[in-house]
Amino acid sequence: MTRSLKKGLYVDERLLKKIQDKKPDDRSIIKTWSRASVISPEMVGFTFGVHNGKDFIPVFIGEELVGHRLGEFSPTRKFQKHGGKIQKELEIAAKQKELEINQAAKAAPAEPKK
């Protein structure tokens, strides 16, 4: 469920206090745990370190991010890869092809320079 329009967007007041004294071009990272906070126009130009449960992921705020939430840009789960028999066969075929290309490049005589 979305937040009521009469309440307005949720922006953590502590974040606004942290950016009050800084200039937008300042490259220091502002650490925050407030993933639910909506990105407001005052935040443009700052870099926030958004906590994902383990680390702080740096997120540079641009104009196109206004209206999104900070947590959208700091994933909490790490994607490894899809596995299975077919995927393993594809990886083996790609390695084999790469080895053949390397061997062909070594076997070809180098052109003499003039």
VMD Tcl script that draws the C-alpha trace (Angstrom):
set ca {
  {0.00 0.00 0.00}
  {1.27 3.45 -0.83}
  {1.50 6.33 1.58}
  {-1.46 8.68 1.76}
  {-1.14 11.78 -0.42}
  {-2.30 14.05 2.40}
  {0.67 12.92 4.51}
  {3.17 13.67 1.77}
  {6.33 11.79 0.85}
  {8.49 10.28 3.60}
  {11.89 11.92 3.80}
  {14.00 11.17 6.84}
  {14.64 14.45 8.67}
  {18.08 13.29 9.78}
  {19.12 13.07 6.12}
  {17.96 16.60 5.48}
  {19.95 17.81 8.50}
  {23.07 16.06 7.23}
  {22.89 17.71 3.80}
  {21.97 21.17 5.11}
  {25.56 22.23 5.82}
  {27.17 20.55 2.81}
  {27.56 21.70 -0.79}
  {26.13 19.50 -3.57}
  {29.55 19.08 -5.23}
  {31.03 17.64 -2.02}
  {32.16 14.06 -2.78}
  {32.01 12.79 0.80}
  {29.62 9.88 1.35}
  {26.67 10.43 3.68}
  {25.91 7.11 5.40}
  {22.27 6.20 5.99}
  {20.15 3.26 7.05}
  {16.96 4.98 5.87}
  {16.19 2.88 2.78}
  {12.51 3.90 2.83}
  {13.29 7.59 2.45}
  {12.15 9.18 -0.81}
  {14.76 11.10 -2.82}
  {13.86 14.79 -2.81}
  {15.20 17.56 -5.07}
  {17.37 18.88 -2.20}
  {19.42 15.66 -2.33}
  {20.55 16.07 -5.95}
  {24.33 16.17 -6.27}
  {25.12 14.28 -3.07}
  {26.44 10.73 -2.66}
  {24.66 8.58 -0.09}
  {25.98 5.33 1.35}
  {22.80 3.24 1.56}
  {23.03 0.25 3.91}
  {22.02 -3.09 2.39}
  {22.28 -5.12 5.58}
  {26.01 -5.72 5.28}
  {27.73 -2.83 3.50}
  {27.07 0.76 2.49}
  {26.49 0.97 -1.26}
  {27.40 4.42 -2.68}
  {24.52 6.00 -4.63}
  {25.09 9.29 -6.47}
  {21.82 11.22 -6.62}
  {20.98 12.79 -9.97}
  {17.85 14.54 -11.16}
  {16.46 11.36 -12.73}
  {16.37 9.63 -9.30}
  {14.02 12.17 -7.67}
  {10.85 10.44 -6.47}
  {12.45 7.01 -6.06}
  {13.41 5.49 -2.72}
  {17.01 5.10 -1.59}
  {16.62 1.36 -1.04}
  {15.86 0.77 -4.72}
  {19.51 1.38 -5.60}
  {21.06 -0.79 -2.90}
  {20.08 -4.44 -3.48}
  {19.96 -6.62 -0.38}
  {20.49 -9.93 -2.17}
  {23.47 -10.97 -4.25}
  {22.66 -12.68 -7.54}
  {25.11 -15.47 -8.28}
  {23.86 -16.98 -11.55}
  {21.33 -19.41 -12.84}
  {22.76 -22.89 -12.73}
  {22.01 -26.29 -14.06}
  {23.29 -28.74 -16.62}
  {22.63 -26.58 -19.68}
  {24.41 -23.56 -18.18}
  {27.46 -25.67 -17.34}
  {27.60 -27.01 -20.91}
  {27.43 -23.46 -22.30}
  {30.30 -22.33 -20.08}
  {32.48 -25.30 -21.10}
  {31.78 -24.60 -24.80}
  {32.71 -20.93 -24.36}
  {36.00 -21.85 -22.64}
  {36.83 -24.35 -25.38}
  {36.19 -21.78 -28.09}
  {38.39 -19.25 -26.29}
  {41.24 -21.77 -26.02}
  {41.00 -22.55 -29.75}
  {41.19 -18.85 -30.62}
  {44.26 -18.39 -28.40}
  {46.00 -21.42 -29.93}
  {45.26 -20.22 -33.46}
  {46.70 -16.80 -32.65}
  {49.91 -18.35 -31.29}
  {50.28 -20.76 -34.22}
  {49.96 -18.07 -36.88}
  {53.36 -16.67 -37.87}
  {53.87 -13.04 -37.03}
  {54.31 -10.68 -39.98}
  {57.79 -9.25 -40.25}
  {58.04 -5.50 -39.72}
  {59.73 -3.41 -42.38}
}
mol new
graphics top color blue
foreach p $ca { graphics top sphere $p radius 0.5 }
foreach p [lrange $ca 0 end-1] q [lrange $ca 1 end] { graphics top cylinder $p $q radius 0.2 }
display resetview
